[in-house]
Amino acid sequence: MEPLIALLLVTAAVLAAGRRRPALARPTVALRAGIAAMFLLSGVAHFVGMRAELVAMVPDALPAPELLVTVTGVLEIAAALAMASARWAPYAAAGLSLLLVAMFPANVHLALTGTDLPWWDHLLPRTVMQLVFLAATTSVAVAGLRRLGSERHGAALAPPPRP
C-alpha cells in the first residue's frame, strides 16, 4: 500500500507545484516523480525493513530468492534514479514495466499462501495496484519514447545548416 500512496501523493504534489513552476505541470513529469518515489521506497525495502518478507514472497520454483530480491532491489533503485532524466526515464519506465510483470507471480504467491494479510495484500486489491503501477510506468515509457522518436525524426527532416 505504501508504494501506491507514494505514487499518488508525489504525483499530486508535483502537479500542484506546477502552478508555480510550469515545467512541473506536465503530467508526465509529475508521474515520473511519483514513480521515482514509489520505486525508491520499494527498492530500499529490498534491503532495509522488509527484506525477510520479500524473500519469503519469492515462489519456491525460483532459485536463489535472496539474490533475486537483491537484484530486483538494485534495479528498482537504479530505475527510480533514472526517472530524474527526461532522456533515461522512458527506458527506465519500460524496464520497470517488465519488472512489474516479472514480479507479479511473487505477488500472487503471497496473496495465495500468506496468512493474516492486510486487505490490500489479497489477490484482487494487489492485482489492481499492480495494474495501476503498470499503467503509470507504461504511460511514461510510451510518452517518452514517442517524444524521443519525434525528436529524432524531426532532426532527420530538418534542412541542413546554412554555411
MOWO-V834836 format. One record per residue. N is the residue number from 0. RES is the residue in one small letter. D_LAST is the distance of its C-alpha to the last C-alpha in Angstrom with 1 decimal. Layout:
n=<N N>
res=<RES RES>
d_last=<D_LAST D_LAST>
This chain:
n=<0 1 2 3 4 5 6 7 8 9 10 11 12 13 14 15 16 17 18 19 20 21 22 23 24 25 26 27 28 29 30 31 32 33 34 35 36 37 38 39 40 41 42 43 44 45 46 47 48 49 50 51 52 53 54 55 56 57 58 59 60 61 62 63 64 65 66 67 68 69 70 71 72 73 74 75 76 77 78 79 80 81 82 83 84 85 86 87 88 89 90 91 92 93 94 95 96 97 98 99 100 101 102 103 104 105 106 107 108 109 110 111 112 113 114 115 116 117 118 119 120 121 122 123 124 125 126 127 128 129 130 131 132 133 134 135 136 137 138 139 140 141 142 143 144 145 146 147 148 149 150 151 152 153 154 155 156 157 158 159 160 161 162>
res=<m e p l i a l l l v t a a v l a a g r r r p a l a r p t v a l r a g i a a m f l l s g v a h f v g m r a e l v a m v p d a l p a p e l l v t v t g v l e i a a a l a m a s a r w a p y a a a g l s l l l v a m f p a n v h l a l t g t d l p w w d h l l p r t v m q l v f l a a t t s v a v a g l r r l g s e r h g a a l a p p p r p>
d_last=<59.0 57.3 53.9 54.1 55.0 52.0 49.6 50.9 51.4 48.0 46.1 48.1 47.6 43.8 43.8 46.0 43.8 41.0 42.7 41.6 38.4 36.5 34.6 38.0 39.1 37.4 40.1 38.2 37.7 41.4 42.5 40.5 42.4 45.7 45.1 44.2 47.5 49.5 48.5 48.6 52.1 53.0 51.4 53.3 56.5 56.2 57.1 59.0 61.7 61.6 61.1 64.6 64.3 61.0 62.4 65.4 63.2 61.9 63.8 66.2 64.6 61.5 61.7 61.1 61.1 60.4 57.3 56.1 56.4 54.6 51.7 51.4 51.6 48.8 46.6 47.4 46.6 43.3 42.2 43.4 41.2 38.2 38.7 37.2 33.7 31.9 30.2 33.6 36.0 35.7 36.5 39.3 40.7 40.7 42.5 44.9 45.6 46.6 48.7 50.5 51.5 52.5 54.6 56.3 59.3 60.1 60.3 62.5 64.6 65.2 66.0 68.5 70.2 69.9 72.8 73.0 69.4 68.1 67.5 63.7 64.1 66.1 64.4 63.4 62.0 60.2 58.7 57.5 55.9 54.1 52.8 51.5 49.8 48.4 47.1 45.3 43.7 42.8 41.3 39.0 38.0 37.3 35.4 33.3 32.6 31.6 29.2 27.6 27.5 25.9 23.2 22.5 22.8 20.5 17.8 18.3 18.0 14.9 12.0 9.1 6.4 3.8 0.0>
